[in-house]
Amino acid sequence: MEQLAWKWSVCGKDSAPPPLNFGAQQGSPFWLESNLSNRAFLDESISGMERYRHLLPIPPRASIVSLGEPETPIVQVATKLWAKLEYLMPTGSYKDRGASAVVSHALAMGATDVLEDSSGNAGSSLAAYAARAGIKATVLVPQSIPETKLKSMRAYGIEPVRLALNRDQVAEEAIRLSGSTYFASHTWNPVFFHGTKTFVWELWLQYQKKQVDWPQHMIFPTGNGTLLLGTWLGLNELKLAGKLPFMPRISAVQAEGFEGLLKSRFDPIPTSTCADGIAIRNPLRKKEIQRAIKHTGGHVFVVAEKEIVEARNKLASMGWLVEYSSATAYAAAIKTMEKQEKILIPLTGNGLKNPS
């Protein structure tokens, strides 16, 4: 099997491999690119993340840490709107794709403990995959984290470090503590995006099987943009491999009061949103997210609390109970469906985590 050529970069310039904190303490985020040929790199006879081994920056003989990730189904929501049910992943969110890749990489690097900051789903996912790998996980969480998500992390055997800080401040504290510990941050660690890119490689497989038309427009709930950027990475790999039918528009949707892709300054008065998973005002990879949106002709949608709640309730009335953050994609899709384009949204988090 032909190997991938992996290339580290910082601010667009080639770089040596990063330290275990992935540049966090230096304030310079790393990116990891792969140079694909037109060879096939998927083994469809294998399930779970092992299927994507040759797309992941993991040594050939290293273990892939897996919890039996399914091929998440695609359902039709409206005439030209489809949803990919990422909330059916083992811990109830798409973050399992990234956590599997990151924990596998950590093991290959010889790490025995990992550090992360999270508003909920990423922490639960990391806790589960660290438990599977038999390594220690430390997860810093904000004061506002839902109690149900704290309980899920504890169930996997860790005690989250709950700080009397908001989400952005918790991220800063994680950077301060990162040091020489393997930083499993879903924003700083580029390996995470190579996990989430499997979302679009899997979509391509489902397109090949004629389970879905190739979308003209993809809309992502966006806080730190981990699924949007992973998809952008995967789409470019598909293009390099000669497999991309055409480049879809990539759009982001943000909650009102947290539209960090459009604003750089906010009212200092504390703001909250039911879409706690995307309550990020200062995304680390803002420029990369904006570039992906601009290069594909996408858009940044902003949805109000009322729209989020109505979208979540409408999805539930059709049988899909998702988190409020997930429902933002549907709220945004409603705004653009009159264009008569084929739209795909991910339903990213299971509503059973926050059923009220």
PyMOL commands that set and color helices and strands:
alter all, ss='L'
color gray80, all
select helices_A, chain A and resi 49-55+86-88+95-108+121-133+147-155+167-178+191-196+198-208+226-240+276-278+286-296+305-317+324-339+351-353
alter helices_A, ss='H'
color red, helices_A
select strands_A, chain A and resi 5-10+13-14+30-35+74-78+81-84+113-117+136-141+161-162+182-183+217-221+249-255+300-303+343-346
alter strands_A, ss='S'
color yellow, strands_A
deselect
rebuild
show_as cartoon
